[in-house]
Amino acid sequence: MSQKVIKKTKSKSKIKLEKPKLYKVLMHNDNYTTMEFVIAILQTVFNKSQEEAVRIMLKIHNNGIGECGVYPYDIAISKVELTHYLAKKNEFPLKCSIEPVEE
């Protein structure tokens, strides 16, 4: 009669978490949305200080586009959707978009 020997080994699974891909939220200039509204959105939706909001608003105004922040995809999309909702509610055509951050 032969005996089988079974060795139990503890295998440790190492889960390697990857950092989430990041996306830039970009705000686009238009001829109808007021500067005050853009500043208010930057402060409330993107948590910018008054000074930083004014700086970003001027960049958007002068260059046609400006970066509001860098976030993981889900957060970036949420901020864009909230911005579009608030703009529509206040009858402004303000638009935002996202683009992946170059690594």
C-alpha positions in Angstrom: 0.0 0.0 0.0 1.5 3.4 -1.0 0.9 6.6 0.8 0.4 9.9 -0.8 2.0 12.9 0.9 0.3 16.2 0.3 2.2 19.3 1.3 0.2 22.2 2.1 1.9 25.5 1.3 0.6 28.9 2.1 0.6 30.9 -1.0 0.4 34.6 -0.5 -1.3 36.4 -3.3 0.1 39.8 -3.8 -2.3 42.2 -5.2 -0.7 45.1 -6.9 -2.9 48.1 -7.0 -2.3 50.5 -9.9 -2.8 54.2 -9.5 -6.0 55.3 -11.3 -5.6 57.1 -14.6 -5.9 60.8 -14.1 -7.9 63.2 -16.3 -7.7 67.0 -16.7 -11.0 68.9 -16.5 -10.9 71.7 -19.0 -13.3 74.6 -19.1 -14.0 76.3 -22.4 -14.6 80.0 -23.0 -17.8 81.3 -24.5 -19.2 84.8 -25.2 -22.2 84.5 -22.8 -21.1 83.0 -19.5 -20.2 85.7 -17.1 -16.8 85.9 -15.4 -18.5 85.9 -12.0 -20.4 82.7 -12.8 -17.1 81.0 -13.9 -15.4 82.1 -10.7 -18.4 80.8 -8.6 -18.2 77.4 -10.4 -14.4 77.2 -9.8 -14.9 77.9 -6.1 -17.9 75.6 -5.5 -17.4 72.7 -7.8 -13.6 72.7 -8.0 -12.8 74.0 -4.5 -10.6 76.8 -5.7 -9.7 79.8 -3.6 -10.9 83.3 -4.8 -7.4 84.1 -6.1 -6.9 80.8 -7.9 -10.4 80.9 -9.4 -9.8 84.4 -10.8 -6.4 83.3 -12.2 -8.0 80.2 -13.9 -11.0 82.3 -15.2 -8.6 84.9 -16.8 -6.6 82.0 -18.4 -9.9 80.6 -19.8 -10.9 84.1 -21.0 -7.6 84.9 -22.6 -6.6 81.5 -24.1 -10.1 80.0 -24.8 -9.5 77.1 -22.5 -8.2 76.5 -19.0 -7.5 73.6 -16.6 -9.8 73.4 -13.6 -8.1 70.4 -12.0 -6.8 66.8 -12.3 -8.9 63.9 -11.0 -9.6 60.2 -11.5 -12.1 59.5 -14.2 -15.2 59.1 -12.1 -14.6 62.3 -10.2 -13.7 64.3 -13.3 -16.9 63.2 -15.0 -18.9 64.1 -11.9 -17.5 67.6 -11.8 -18.1 68.1 -15.6 -21.7 66.9 -15.2 -22.3 69.1 -12.1 -20.8 72.2 -14.0 -23.1 71.5 -17.0 -26.1 71.1 -14.8 -25.5 74.4 -12.9 -24.7 76.3 -16.1 -27.9 75.0 -17.7 -29.9 75.9 -14.6 -28.5 79.4 -14.8 -29.0 79.6 -18.6 -25.3 79.7 -19.5 -23.8 77.7 -22.3 -20.6 76.9 -20.3 -18.9 73.7 -21.4 -16.2 71.5 -19.8 -14.4 68.5 -21.1 -11.9 66.0 -19.9 -8.7 64.6 -21.4 -6.2 62.1 -20.1 -3.1 63.3 -18.4 0.0 62.4 -20.4 2.3 60.2 -18.4 
